[in-house]
């Protein structure tokens, strides 16, 4: 099996988040207010973005990428790549994933 680079892994995470975002958009079109009322609180909990003293982990990263999809700019593949490298490289923390 070929080794996957962190860049490829970041692109894969963004692609998965894009597919999840399509589902979220479909639900939002059927039930206005779904994102802010139901999705946002659950997604922030899954991403642990509001936890104080909690360093991001690889398990938090997919939720954080989906959170980035909720914003206007969308996810930054270069930043996600750096975050993966920091997390896998033993750095333990990744800046800019909130």
Secondary structure as a PSIPRED ss2 file (coil, helix, strand):
# PSIPRED VFORMAT (PSIPRED V4.0)

   1 X C   1.000  0.000  0.000
   2 X C   1.000  0.000  0.000
   3 X C   1.000  0.000  0.000
   4 X C   1.000  0.000  0.000
   5 X C   1.000  0.000  0.000
   6 X H   0.000  1.000  0.000
   7 X H   0.000  1.000  0.000
   8 X H   0.000  1.000  0.000
   9 X H   0.000  1.000  0.000
  10 X H   0.000  1.000  0.000
  11 X H   0.000  1.000  0.000
  12 X H   0.000  1.000  0.000
  13 X H   0.000  1.000  0.000
  14 X H   0.000  1.000  0.000
  15 X H   0.000  1.000  0.000
  16 X H   0.000  1.000  0.000
  17 X H   0.000  1.000  0.000
  18 X H   0.000  1.000  0.000
  19 X H   0.000  1.000  0.000
  20 X H   0.000  1.000  0.000
  21 X H   0.000  1.000  0.000
  22 X H   0.000  1.000  0.000
  23 X H   0.000  1.000  0.000
  24 X H   0.000  1.000  0.000
  25 X H   0.000  1.000  0.000
  26 X H   0.000  1.000  0.000
  27 X H   0.000  1.000  0.000
  28 X H   0.000  1.000  0.000
  29 X H   0.000  1.000  0.000
  30 X H   0.000  1.000  0.000
  31 X C   1.000  0.000  0.000
  32 X C   1.000  0.000  0.000
  33 X C   1.000  0.000  0.000
  34 X H   0.000  1.000  0.000
  35 X H   0.000  1.000  0.000
  36 X H   0.000  1.000  0.000
  37 X H   0.000  1.000  0.000
  38 X H   0.000  1.000  0.000
  39 X H   0.000  1.000  0.000
  40 X H   0.000  1.000  0.000
  41 X H   0.000  1.000  0.000
  42 X H   0.000  1.000  0.000
  43 X H   0.000  1.000  0.000
  44 X H   0.000  1.000  0.000
  45 X H   0.000  1.000  0.000
  46 X H   0.000  1.000  0.000
  47 X H   0.000  1.000  0.000
  48 X C   1.000  0.000  0.000
  49 X C   1.000  0.000  0.000
  50 X C   1.000  0.000  0.000
  51 X C   1.000  0.000  0.000
  52 X C   1.000  0.000  0.000
  53 X C   1.000  0.000  0.000
  54 X C   1.000  0.000  0.000
  55 X C   1.000  0.000  0.000
  56 X C   1.000  0.000  0.000
  57 X C   1.000  0.000  0.000
  58 X H   0.000  1.000  0.000
  59 X H   0.000  1.000  0.000
  60 X H   0.000  1.000  0.000
  61 X H   0.000  1.000  0.000
  62 X H   0.000  1.000  0.000
  63 X H   0.000  1.000  0.000
  64 X H   0.000  1.000  0.000
  65 X H   0.000  1.000  0.000
  66 X H   0.000  1.000  0.000
  67 X H   0.000  1.000  0.000
  68 X H   0.000  1.000  0.000
  69 X H   0.000  1.000  0.000
  70 X H   0.000  1.000  0.000
  71 X C   1.000  0.000  0.000
  72 X C   1.000  0.000  0.000
  73 X C   1.000  0.000  0.000
  74 X C   1.000  0.000  0.000
  75 X C   1.000  0.000  0.000
  76 X C   1.000  0.000  0.000
  77 X H   0.000  1.000  0.000
  78 X H   0.000  1.000  0.000
  79 X H   0.000  1.000  0.000
  80 X H   0.000  1.000  0.000
  81 X H   0.000  1.000  0.000
  82 X H   0.000  1.000  0.000
  83 X H   0.000  1.000  0.000
  84 X H   0.000  1.000  0.000
  85 X H   0.000  1.000  0.000
  86 X H   0.000  1.000  0.000
  87 X H   0.000  1.000  0.000
  88 X H   0.000  1.000  0.000
  89 X C   1.000  0.000  0.000
  90 X C   1.000  0.000  0.000
  91 X C   1.000  0.000  0.000
  92 X C   1.000  0.000  0.000
  93 X C   1.000  0.000  0.000
  94 X C   1.000  0.000  0.000
  95 X C   1.000  0.000  0.000
  96 X C   1.000  0.000  0.000
  97 X C   1.000  0.000  0.000
  98 X C   1.000  0.000  0.000
